[in-house]
């Protein structure tokens, strides 16, 4: 069981390390997202290139790499003794792979979409609640970073609130959500400074 868990965590990290923003932009002949705007290889910055297609592809692929490993453990892990603990570990491995990708000298994105994929795999209803929070904040305030911060903080809160109602909360998954929430806040520390100064770029603004 230990060897299987280690192998699953390693595979999840390697998958998470695939920085799809760079691959998608290269495929579509767009500038490297690390050279403009926030220089973050994520869907929000890719949107600043002016290509909604590239931004959507990046968003879906980044979410998928967080979703897939957790879902596989959730569906197929039980016969091998893999439960909530393994789900939490592979989810965190994919998430940290995005933040610190081995293929790109450990310099990655902020992990919002990948975290969303992990949350959706844990529980689709928790994922929808978190996504709904992001959409509401983004729609009214037009700041992707602010929406990500609010959604990140509320994800573990929703998980606790839904315990015994929509799902049965498990300690390893709660811990994983708290860690991802804390790391997302940390990854957005510069955005928080710009938000306070009023200099943060609004969602979709071109900045090449």
Buried (B, 14 or more C-beta within 10 A) or exposed (E): EEEBBEEBBEBBBBBBBBBBBBBBBEEEEBBEBBEBBBEBBBBBBBBBBEBEEBBBBBBBBBBBBBBBBBBBBBEEBEEBEBBBBBBBBBBBBBBBBBBBBEEBEEEBBBBBBBBBBBBBBBBEBBBEBBBEBBEEBBEEBBBBBBBBBBBBBBBBBBBEBBEEEBBEBBEBBBBBBEBBBEBBBEBBEEBBEBBEEEEBBEBBEEEE
